Amino acid sequence: MPIVAQSTETDWVSRFADDVIAESERRAPGKPVVVASGLSPSGPIHLGNLREVMTPHLVADEIRRRGYEVRHLISWDDYDRYRKVPAGVPGTDPSWAEHIGKPLTSVPAPAGSAYPNWAEHFKAAMTEALAELGVEYDGISQTEQYTAGAYRAQILHAMKHRADIDAILDRYRTKGKPTKPTKAPQGQKKPEEAELVAAEGSGAAAEDDGSGGAAGYFPYKPFCGGCGKDLTTVTAYDDETTALTYTCTECGFSETVLLSEFNRGKLVWKVDWPMRWAYEGVIFEPSGVDHSSPGSSFVVGGQIVREIFDGVQPIGPMYAFVGISGMAKMSSSKGGVPTPADALKIMEAPLLRWLYARRRPNQSFKIAFDQEIQRLYDEWDALERKVADGSVLPADAAAYSRATSTAAGELPRTPRPLPYRTLASVVDITAGAEEQTLRILSELDPARPLASLDEARPRLDRAQNWITSQVPAEARTIVRSEPDQELLDSLDAQGRESLRLLMEGLDSHWSLDGLTTLVYGVPKTMAGLAPDAKPTAELKTAQRSFFALLYRLLVGRDTGPRLPTLLLAVGADRVRKLLGG
């Protein structure tokens, strides 16, 4: 299998696509290229989980652009056990703990949900987000696969070779540190070269591997016929008849079934995952840092798929964590973690795609829900300008193309992409009043006025959602209704003159660029400098003092939205009133 080399100077998506195509043609010439993702709907599917989908999606889409047929499988691991009640999920309470051990599809959905069970409830939001992001995939419900007997032959094979599986796993049953050195998984950096790696003895190495009781090791877990939980122990198994006996440690139920006919159970995770690689012919599937540490499922799975299922481990880059500005590493079990749906409320789909496309999988990055989103949008708009004028670097151009389109076509975009920070300031000041918002936005560029707010959508709506959902009430902008007469009366001659110069220049500078020139130019004039004078330390101090004065007179505090935007929003007549004119 080829080892994928990565470089900061190259487009990582193209490099992986090259290797995946070559590997697919070696393994299964003429057949569709198969890439895969796995998502567990055990709780809110967050923006860290999205990397599990976006990494293979971007590679699959590149391969489609080259004219190949591709299947991007998303396995919904909805037959996994319900492990605990996630914190912060509306419509749940501690009583949901009684379902721990059942398949996720057998757990009731949160109260008030429109969906039939826990898994479907959390799949729904992710499915909608993936559609908005332009992700094309084939969804596979593991509940449906297992209960339909799709993996029966593989289960019987694994049970027959349980001693061999046990021997492989036994090499790693020392808290994540293998008893002998192992090579880094194909297609990814060695752990010491990665930017984020799991610590020795990480939780990944302790994933359930099916360790058995007195009767020995069994890689299969039945769900109890009495209570429906997987708190069961296999006490006997006959390879010839496939008779399997188990006892439930939760309710005491016991029964003997024929595994050749029984569909209420599943292979343990460290066997299930490599079984599916072989079953589905997966060529490419990434995994998180926690699945790539020594002794964890990706590392062990590479040996199980080869030695037990006569298959080949996928090219599997390790991907690093995704963070949120101001938050620690995301964990859906802690509650309150932002999901793709949350991100798509405050940013457009191409921008979110770009965040995943521009970073190599083993590079961590953060998604901004705070003020940093304004800088992020500035960076995105600057990239668009470079694309338009042909000055963009090739790797950046590739990331932009992957963000704004797929092999199926262009993603929807805002016709007039006005600066996000400007839109945010305007909707903050107007509290979303559409008539006033249109007036202000139309005056940003008098030579090319906005005819309708639809021209600024959906970016305008995203900025408004950001203001209303992410900006604290105390940080919102409230324009004064009456002049601060006490402050105006306290001004010295220089302060009054600076306000006079500003008011005098309003009409002739009434545009975003014009007002920018005006507010920076008044302190220059006051200092006897030319309008194009280079800023000095003294001038910058004078400008800051002038800006603070304007903010206090207009919004009653020392800071606020960018002054040119604020002035446009307040309107010339009201500005004059509040400045004592």
N, C-alpha and C positions, 0 to 999 in steps of 0.2 A: 504494500500500500504506500502511495507517495506521502512524504512528509511535507506539509505545507509550510513554506518559508514566508515570513511576513516582514514587511519593512514599512517604516513611517512614510517613505517616499512613494509607495505604490498604493494602488487602490486594492484594499484587502478583499473586497467582494469579488473582483475579477480574478484574483489569485486563487481564491477558494473555488470559484466556478471552473477554472482551468483544471484543477486537480479532481474535482468531483466528476466532471465530464470524462476525464481520462480513466478514472477508477470505474465509473459506470460502464464505459465501453469495454473495459477489461473484464468486468464481472458479468455484465448482462447486456451484451451488444444488441442494439435494436429495440431494447425495452425502455419504457419511461424511466427517467432519473428519479430516484426516490430520496427525498429529504424528510426529516421528521422533527417534531416538537412534542413535548408532553406537558400537559397542564393539569394540575389537581384542583378541582373546584371545592376545596375544603374550607374556603373562606373567600374574602375579596381577593381577586387575582390582580396583583399590584404591578407597578411599573418595572420592578425587577423581573417579575415573571415574563413581562412582555419581551425581554431580551431573548428568552427561550424561543420566541416565535419570530421576532424580527431578524435575528441572525440567519436562520435558514430561509426565511422569506426573501431576504435581499439576494441571497445566493441563488435561490430557485428562480427569482425573477430575472436575474442576469442570464441564467441558462435559457430561460424562455425567450429572452430577447435575441438569443443566438439561434433560435429556431428549433430547439429541442423540446420534446414533450417531458413535462415534469409533474410529479405528484408531490405536493407538500402535505404530509400527513400530520394532523394534530390529534394526538391521542388524548382524549379526555379521561383522565384517570379517576373516573367516577365510581369504580368498584373498589377503590382504596378504602381502608377503614377510617371511620370518623375517630380522630385521635383526641380532640378536646374542643371545648366551646371557645371559639375565638372571641377575644375581647372587643368590645365596641361595635358589635353587629346589632343594629336595631331589630326589634322583634324577637330577641332571644333573651333567655334568663338561665339561671343555673340548672333548671330542670332539663335542659337539652343534654346535660351530662349523662342522663340515663341511656342515651343512644350511642355512647362511646363503644366502639368495637363493631358497629354495623357498617355495611357499605354506605357510601355517601348518598347513593340513590335510594336508600331505605330510611334516611333520616328526614323528618319533617322540615319543610322550608321554614324560614323565619315567619313569625306571625304577620299576617297581612300580605304575604307574597302571592303573586299571581301564578307561581310555578308549583309543580306537584311535589318536589322534593328539594333537599338541600343542594344537591349538585346542580340541578337545572336552574335554581335561583341564581347561583354565582356564575354559571356558564353564560347566562343570558346577557349580562352586561358586557362580558368580554366579547361575545359573538358580535354584538352591536358595534363595539369599538373597532374590532378587526375589519368589519365591513367599511367603516368610515376611513380606516387607514389603507384600504385597498389591498388587503391581504387575501389572496386566493388560496384555499386549502380544502382538503378532504377531512372532515371530522370523523373520528372513530370513537364511539362510546365503548369503553372497556367493560361496562356492565353488560351491554348487548353482546359483545364478543364472547365473554365468559359464559353467560347464561344460555347462549345459543349453542354452546359446545364447539365454537370455532377453533379453540386451542386444545381440543381433547387429545389429539395425537401427541402434541408437544408435552402436555401434562403427564400422560402415561410414559412418555420417553424420559422425562425428567425424573419421575418416580423410579423407573427402572435403573437409572444411573445416579440415584441419590448418593451412593457411597462416593462416586467420583466427584460430584458437586461438593459434597462435604469435605473432601480432601482439598479441593481448590480453596474453599472458604477458610479451611483451617490454617492455611498459610497466613491469613490476615487477622486471626482472632487474638491480636495482642495490642488492643487499643489504637489501631490505625497504623502501627509500624510493622511493615512486613518482615518476616523472618529472614528473607533474603532480598537483595536489591531487585527492583523492577524497573523496566524502561518506562519513560514517559509515554502516555497514550499517543497513538498515531495522530498526526495532524495538529498537535498543540505543543506549546513550549514546555520545557521541563519546569517543575514547580518552582525551583529557585529563580527561574528567569521571569516568571509571571509577576505582574504588578501586585496582585492580591492572591494569596494562597491560603488554603485552610491550614490551621495549626495541627500539629501532630496530635493524634487522639481526638480529632474533631468528631462531631456528632455523625458525620457522614459514615465514618467507619463503624458506627454502632447501629446502622440501619438493620432492620430485621432480616436475618438471613435464613430463618427457618430452623434454627437450632432445636433439636428434639429433646424428648425426655428419655425415660428408661428404655423405650422401644427403639431408640435410635433417631437418626436424622431424617426428616421429611421436608422437602421443599414446597409442600402444598398445605394451604390452610383452608379447611372447610369453614363455612359460616354455619353456626349452630341451627339445627332444625327446631329447637325449642325457643331460644331467645333471639336468634338472628345475628348473634355476635361472633367474632372470630377468636374469642377466648377459648379456643379448643386445642386439644392435644390429640394427635394421632397415636393410637395405642397399638395398632396392628395394620399390616398391609400385605396382601398376597399378590405377587407379580403375575401369577398365572391367571387367577380369576378376577383380579383387580378389586377384590373385596377390601374395603378400607373401614376400619373401626375408629371412631373418635369419641372423646368425652369432653363436655363443656365444663370448664372450671368455674363459670359464672352461675349457671343454673342447674348443673348436674346432669343435663340431658346427654344420652349416649345412643348411638345407633351404628349399624353396619350398612354400608352402601356399596354399590358397584361403581368404581370410579370411571369405568367405561361408559356409564350412563348418567353419572351424577354431575350436575352443573352449578352447584351452589358453593363455590369456593374459588380460590385463585392461587397461582404460584406466588411465592414470596418475592418481594421487589428485586432482590439481587439476582434472581433467576428469571423473573418475569421480563425485565427489560432486555437482557440479551436474547431471550427467546423471541421477543418481538422483532429485534434486529434481523434475525434469521428469517422469521416468518414473513416479514414485509419487504425484505431485501433492501434495508436502509443503507444508503451510501454516505449520508451526511446528517449528523445530529450533534448539536453542541450540548454542553452541560455546564452547570454552575461550578464555582470553586468548591462548594461543599460536596459535590459528587465526584470531584476529580482528585481528592486527596488520597494518599496511600490507604488501601483497604476499603475504599468506598465503591459505590456501585459501578461507575464507569470503568475503573481500573480492573476490578474483579470481573466485571461483565465481559471484558475483552477476552479473558481466558475461558469463561464459561461458554460464550458463543462459539469459540473455536473448538474447544475440547468436547463439549457436550452436544451442541446443536449443529456442528459442522458448518458454521457460518463465519462471517467476517465482521469484525468491529467496524463501525462507521468512522469516517474521518470526523473527529470530534473535538473541535476547538473548545478550550475552557473559556467561559466568559466571566468577566469580573462583575462586581456588584454595581447596581445603579442606586444612587442616593438622591435625596431631595434636599434642596437648600434649607439649612437649618434643622435637618432631621438626621438621626442616626441610620444605620443600615436597615433597610425595610424588612419587616417580618409580618406576614399577614396574621400571625397568631397574637400579635400585640394590639391589633385594632388601630383604626384611624389612619392606615397607610393609604396614600393616594393611588388610585387605579388609573388605567388608561382612559376610562370614561371621565374621570376627574380632570386629567390633563387636557383632554379634548374640549372641555368646557372653557378653558382659558387660553388655548393655543390652537392654531389650525393644524390639520393633519400633516401637511408637508413639513412643518417645523418639527413636529414630534418625530416623524420618520427620519428627518435629517440628524437629529441627536443620536440615533442609533446607527445611521449609515456612516457618519463621519469618524467614528471611533472604532478601532480594531476591537474585536471581542474581548481581548484580555486587558483592555484599558477601562478603568472605571470612569464614570462621569456622573454629574448631578443634573437633575431636572429642576428648573426654578419655578417655585410657586410664590416667591417673594419678589422684591423689587428687581432682582436679577433678571427677571423675565423681560424687562424693558431693554436691558443691555443685550440680551440674547436676540431679541427681535431686531435691534440695531445691526447686530452682526449678520443676521440673515438677510436684511435688506441690502447691506453692503455687498454681500455675496451675489445677490440678484443683479446689482449694478455691474459688478465685474463680469458676470455671465453675459449681460447685455452688451457691454463694450468690448468683449473679447479678451480682457486682461486676466481672466481667471486661470488658476493653475489646473492642470489636468485632473489631479486627484480630487480637488475641490469641485470641479465641474461634474465629475462622476457622482460624487455624493449629492450634489444639487439635483442632478437628473434622477437619481434613485429616490430622492425625497419628493419630487414634484410629479413623478409619473411611474407607472408600472408598464409591463409588456402589453397590458390591456388598454393603456391610454393615459391621458393626463388626469390628475386629480383635480377636483374643484378648487378654485382659488379666488381671492378677492380681486375684483377688476381694478380698483384704485387702492393699492396697498399703502395707505397713509401711515406714518410712523406710529407704532403701537403706543409709545409713551405719550404722544400727542392725543391719541384717541382716549387713552386712559384718563388723562388730565381733563379732557373735555367732558366725558361722561361722569367723572367725579364731580365736576363743578355744576353740571346741569342736572345731576341726579337722574340722567337718562331721558330727560324731556326731549322728544324727537325734534320738535320744531326749533327749539333753541340749539340743539346739537347740529342740525342741518345748517342753521345760520352761521354758526361758528366755523364749521368745517368748510363751508363755501367761501369763507373769507381767508382761509389759509393761503390760497393762491388765487388772487382776484383774476388773473389772466386765464385761469382754467378752473372755474368754480364747480363745485360738486353739485350735480343736478338732483341726485337722490341719495338717501342713506344706503340704498341697496348697492350702490357703487363701492361703498366702504365695507360691505359685509362679505364674508362672515367675520372678518377681523374686528370690526367694530363691536359685534356681539361678544366676541371672546374678551376684548378689553373691558367691556361692561361687566361681564361675569367675574373677571379678575377683581375689579374694584369692589363689587358687592360681596364676593365670597372670601377674598383673601386679604383685603386691606381693613385693618381694625377701624372701628367707628371713630376712635379718637384721632386717627390719622387722616380721616376724610376731610375734604376742603369745603368750608362754609364761608361764603363771601359775606362781608359785613353788610348790614342793611342800612346803617347810618354811619356818617363819618366819625372817626375818632378825634373829636374836637380837642380833647385835652392834649393828645399827641401833636396835632397840627399847631396848636397855640404854643407849644414848647419848642418848636423848631427855630433854629437860628436863621440868619439871612441866607447862608449857603444852602441849608436844607430846603428853604422855600424856593430858592432859585432853581435848584435841581428838579423840583416838582413842576415848576413853571415850564422849564425846557421840555420836560417829558410831555406835558399836556399840549404844548404848542406844536409838538411834532407828531401827535397821534394821527391826525387825518392824512398827512402825507406819507406816513409809514405803515398804513393799516393793512398789513399782511404779516404772515409768520416771519418771513425773512426781514421785512422792513422793521418790525417791532424788535427783532433781535438786534439789528443794527442800532436802533434808537436806545434801547435800555443799556447797551454796552457803551454807547457813544456819549450819553449825558455826562458820566463822570470824566470822560476825556475832555469834553468841552469845558467842564468846570475847572479842570486842571490846566487849561490853555493849550491842550494838545490837539493835533490833527486827528480827523476821524479814523485814519488808517495807522495811527501810532501803535508801535509795538507795546505790548503790556509789560509793565514793570511791577516790582513788588508793591510800590506805593499805589500804583493805579489799581492793581488787583484788590488791595485793601479798601480803596475808595469804592470800587464797584460792589464789593461784598456789603459794605455799609449801606450803599444806596439800595441794593436789592432787599436787604433786611427791612429798611424803612418802608419800601413799597409793600412787602408782605404784611407788615404790621398794620398798615393803613387799609389794605384790601381784605385780608383774611384773619387779622388779629393774632398772627404768630410770626416767628422769624423765618420760617421756610414754607414751601408749598410747591405746587406744580411749576414747571418752567414759566418764567414771567411772560414771555411773548404769548404763550398759549393762554395763560391766565388773563392777560389783558384782552385778548380776542374774546374769551368766554364772557368776561364781565361786560364788555361793550364800552365804546368810547364815552358815551354820556354818563354812564354810571361810574366809570373810572374817574372822570373829572369831578363828579360829585364827592366821591370818597377821598380824592386827593385835595379837596378844598377849593376846586376851581369854580 
